[in-house]
Amino acid sequence: MIGGSAARGDAIMFRKDLITLLLGNPMGVSQIAREVQEPPSQVADDLQHLLRSLKHSDYRPAIEPARCRACGFEFSEAKLTKPSKCPECHSTWVLEPKIGIQSKTQGEPPSK
């Protein structure tokens, strides 16, 4: 398990640990927060930064957006936390988005 007791000065290391945690293992913010023992708001902030930083790495984000289970409305991939209700049907039966990380070379044809 990734320890959440580290000081926030270790945020860069924590974000690198998130890559390991999410590589091929999509999770919601609440699941990640339980796993690393950090508040969901802090995890969401760290994920936002990590997703921006992935542009300069060998990884890419794999986000399954939040979706309303009542009407099927799909939220933007930019929304990493679970929305409280659907803007279309106002249902609170909303699935949390899943955030994962994949290698950039995964699924690409071999170079010639």
Phi, psi and omega in degrees: 000147178275124183285138179261004185277356181291150177293155181295347174296341178267022184301322181296317178295320179300318180295323176294324176295327177297325177300312179299316181296320187264354181295108180071015183220076182300137181219157174274163180302319181295322177295315180297317181301318177295318183296317185262359178057049176233156176296144180305325180295322179291319178298317179298318178298315180296322178294319178302314180294316180300317182296325175291322183287337182297338179302332184256025182227186179269014184237161175223150180286149174232100186248126172260108188295159174299148183216141176283126180281345180278310185245351178089002180303133180252126180280169178293148176294342180289339181275103184271339179260161183290124176293152182285324178205163181283132178287342181276306186248356178066017176287149175261009182272071188246132176280137178291143177292151177249130180248127178226173178227138178233155174290142179296333182276347181292127176082359178267146178292149180298144180285150183267000000 
